[in-house]
Amino acid sequence: MTTVAAYAAPSAKAPLERTTIERRQVREFDVLIDIKFAGICHSDIHQAREGWGEAIFPMVPGHEIAGVVTEVGPGVTRFAVGDRVGVGCMVDSCRECDNCKAGLEQYCTGGGMVGTYNAVGKDGETTYGGYAEKIVVDENYVVRIPEGLALDVAAPLLCAGITTYSPLKHWNAGPGKKVAVVGLGGLGHIGVKIAHALGAEVTVLSQSLRKKDDGLKLGAAHYYATSDPETFKELAGSFDIILSTVSAPLGLDAYLSLLKTDGAFVNVGAPEEPVALNLFSVIGGRKTLAGSGIGGIQETQEMLDFCAEHGFGAEIELISASEINEAYERVLASDVRYRFVIDTSTI
């Protein structure tokens, strides 16, 4: 085992504090990664504060990890020392179920994917995430960060990027399609960039017009305030795809009214509370109410290559590790444009 410095939540809702954790020795198919940057995802806060249910403590959050390979196991063929790599939301899966074989490891039915943190690996050990100096990961759950992407702006793509790319691809966002993105936050701002790069006509639906200029610069053609009742009247029946990136419960019936016939409302934000639905909202117009997780490893690589090809990463605010707790509060207050990224050299 190797001891490394990390930031951990010692218990539910407790402030994160500097500590040390143990990383396993590099096994045959493992890579040791010197973490350079780690994004702060809203899901880190949900889990550290047990908003999504009982969690494992102490917890080292972080599943938006960008770094450099510093050691490889003897059986590793995909990576070499010095490679720029990323780790997202999972570090293992059963590898044998139909979903795993189809490149949908995120939907593993053979026990479920093993989360990068707040999970228990096949070896029985608790997984610890990216708010740390180093991490050891099986090469099959590591992706390559293209040279065209700086590591700091690439880090949030490992969750926020693939979380928005996967459903946009699955529901065929592209030329001739009208896509609405609900919320212009950590996920939403990347969703706008990706949908625009795919060739869709993009509209942002946000509570207010406060970030309108940003939304238009990121690639949106239109920007509406959902606090204005006229928005829902004006946009009724407008969209092929609505991608909801917010973690607050929405009035689903109102948003479903904005879909065209056969349109899809896709949730990637995960509120802590249940939401209500009148089924007539989907029956009329043969509409789809859906959800989407992250993406498989192959699709995550595809997403990174796509972002590099189109010349963009996340819009970030780089912070030191000592600012993590303040950053959590600012995320909850929607006071970040648009993703906090920890410079892990400060841990």
N, C-alpha and C positions, 0 to 999 in steps of 0.2 A: 504494500500500500504506500501511496505517496500523500503527504500532507500538503494541502494548499490553502491559501487564504480565501475567504468567501464572505459574502453578506447573507445572513439568514434571519428569518423570522423565528424566534424561539418558541412562540406559541401563537394561537389565533389572535389576530388583531394587534399583536405586539409590534412595536417598531422594529425594523430590521437592524441588525448590529453586526459588526465585524467579528468573525470567528475563524476557525479552521475546520476543514473537513478532510476525509480520506478518499482518495481516488484509487481505484484498483490498478494493479500493475498491468502493463500492456500485454494482452493475450495475443494468440496467433493472428486473429483477423482484426485487431484493434488499431486505432490511431490515437496518439496523444496530441491534443490540440492546445496550443498556447492561445488562450482567448484574448482577443484584442478589444472587442466591443460586444456589448450585450444590450439589446433593446428592452425597454420596459413596455410590456403588453398589459392591457387592461385585465386580461385573464390572470396575470400574476397577482393583481390586487384581489380579484375574486377569490383566488385560492388561498392566498396568505391570510385573508380575513374570513375564510370559510363561508363565503357567499354562495358557493355551489355545493355545499355539504361538507361533511367531516373530512379533514385533511391530515397529512402526516407532518409532524414537527419533530425537530427543527426543520424548516423548509428553506432551501436555497432556490428561489425562483429563477426564471430566465430560460426562454426557449427561442430566442432570436440571437443566435451565437455566430460570430464571425471571428476567424482566427487563422493561425498558421500551424501546419503539421510539424511537430518536432521529433516524433518517433513513430515508427510503424512496426507492427508485429511481423513475424517471418512469413506469414501467409498472405499478407496484404498485397494486392495487385492494382488497386484503383488509385492509390495515392502514394506520394513520396514526400520525404522531409522537405519542407520549404513551400509546399503547396498551400494556396489560399483556399480555405474551406469554410463551410457553414454547417450548423446543426440546427434543426427546427424543433418541432413539438414532440417528436418521438425518437427513441433510441433503440427500439426493437419491436418485433411482432412475431407471430407464430411462424410465418414464412411458408406455411403449408396449406392454409385454407384457400378457397377459390379467390377471395379478394386479394390476399397477399400475392398469389401467383399472377393476378391480373394487374399488379402495380397499384392496388388500392389498399396499401398497408394501413392507412388511417382508419379503414373500416374492417380491420381484422376481426374475424369471427372465431378465431381459435384461441380465445382468451383476451382479445383486445390488444391494441397497440400499447407499448410501454412508454409512458410519458417521460419526457426529458427530466422532469422533476415531479415531486408529489406522487410518486409511483414506486412499485416494487419490481425489480428486475427478475429475470429467470433464475438468477443466483440467490434470490431472497434478500438482496440488499436494496435499501432505499436509494432512489435516484435523486441526484442533486443537479440543479441547473446551472445557468450561465453567469450568474452573479459571482463569479469565481475566477481564479487565475488560470486554471487548466481544466480540461475535461477529457475523459477517455471514452471513445465511442467505437462500436463495430463499424467497419468501413462501409457496410451496406446501408447505413443510415446517415451517411455523411455526403454532402454535395460540394461540388467545386464552384468557387466564386470566380466568374470570368474576370480577366484582367481589366476590362473596361469599367468595372464597378469598384469604387472605393469601399473598403471594408466597413467603414462607419455607416454609410448610407445603405449598404447591402444588408446589414444585420436585421433590420425590421422586415425585410422581404421574406425572411425564413418563417415568419408566421403571418404577418399582415399581408405580405405580398402573395403568398400561395393561397391564403384564405379567400382573397378576392379573385385571384386569377382562375382558380379551379372552377368556381361556379360560372364565371363569365364565359369560360371556354365550354363548359358542359351545356349551358343554355344558348350557345352559339351567338354570343355578342359579336358584332362585326358590322360591316357596311350594310346600310339599309335598316339596321335595328336601332330602336330608341331605348336607351338604358337610363334609368334613374338610380342614383346612389343616395340612400338616406343616411345623413350624417357625414360631416366633413372632419373626421378625427383621424386617429392613427390608422384605422383600416380604410375609412372612406376616402382619404386623400390619395392613397395608393390605388384604390378601386377606380377613381376618376382617371388617373394616369393610364392604367391598364386598359380600361374600356375605350378611352380615346385612342390609344395606340392600336387597339384591335380594329378601329375604324367605325365604331358606333357613334351615334349622336348622344351626347351625355348631358343629363340634367342633374343638378344637385338639389336635394330636398333637405333643407336644414331648418332648425327652429326659427332662426332669424337671418337677416341679410348681412350679419356682422362679418362673415368671411367670404362674401361674394367675390371680391376682387381676387382673392386667393383661388377660389374655385375656378374662375374663368382662366386664370393663368395656368392652372394645372391641367386644363383641357376640357372643362365643361363648356357647353354651348349656351346653357341656360341655368338659372339659379333662382329658386323660389323659397319663400318662407312658409313653413308648414303652420306657423302660428296664425297665418292669415287664412280665414275660412274660404276666401275667394280662390285660393290656390287649388283646392280640391274640386271646385266647380270648373275652373278653367282647364285643368289637366285631366279631367275625367276621360277614361278610355284612351290614354295617350301612349302607354309604354308596353314594349315587348317584355322587358325584364326590369324588375325593381330589386335592387340589392340593398338589404337593410343591414347596416354595419353598427347600429347603436345597441347598447346593452340596457336600455330602458324599455319598459313595456310600451308598445304602440297600440293605437286604435286600428287594429288590422282591417276592419271593415272599410274604413275610410281609405286606407292605402290600396286595398284590393280594388276599389272603384277606379283607380287610376290605370289599371291594366287594360290592354286590348283583349279581345277574344283570344283565348289560348295563351295569354300572357302568364308569366311566372313571377311570384313574389318570393324571393329567396332570403332566408335569414342566415346571416353569419355572425351577427351579434347575439349574445346569449344572456337575456335578462335573468335576474335571480328570481323574479316573481312569475307566476303563470299569467298567460294572456287569454283574453276572451275572443270568441269568434262566432259570428252568425254564419252557418254553413251556406245560406243563400248567397253569401258574398263570393263563394267559389263556384257554386252551381250555375249561377247566371254568368255566361261567358266562358264556361269550361276553363276556369282559371286554376292555376296550380299554386298551392301554398307549400313551400319547400324549405329545406334547410341544407346546409353544406358544411362539412368540416374543413380540414386543411386539404392537402393533396398528398398523393404518394410521392415516393422519393424521385422517381423518373419525372413526374410532372413538376416537382419542385425544381429540378435541374432545368427543365424546359422553361419554367417561369424566370429563373435567373438569367438564362441565355437571352430570353425575350427582352427583359429589362435592359440588359447590357446592349443588345442590338439597337434598342430605341433610345439609349442614352439617359436613362433615369434610374434613380434609387428613391429612397424615402427622403422626405423633408424632416430634418432632425434638429434637436437641441442636444448638444453633447454636454454631459454632466460628469462630475466626479462621484465616486461611490458614496462619499459622505452626504451627498444630496439626494439619495434614493428616497428617504422618507418624505422629504419635501416634494419630490417629484410625484410620489403616489397621491398626495393631497391635490397637487395641481392637475393631475390626470382626472381626478374625480370632479374637479371644478372646471373641466374643459379648458384649462389654461396651458395648452402646449400646442405648438405648431411645428411638426405634427406628431413627432415621436421622440420621446426621450431615449437617448442611447448612452450607456455607461462606458466611460473610458476605463477599462478594467486594469490599466496600469496604476490606477489610483486606489485599488483595493488594499 
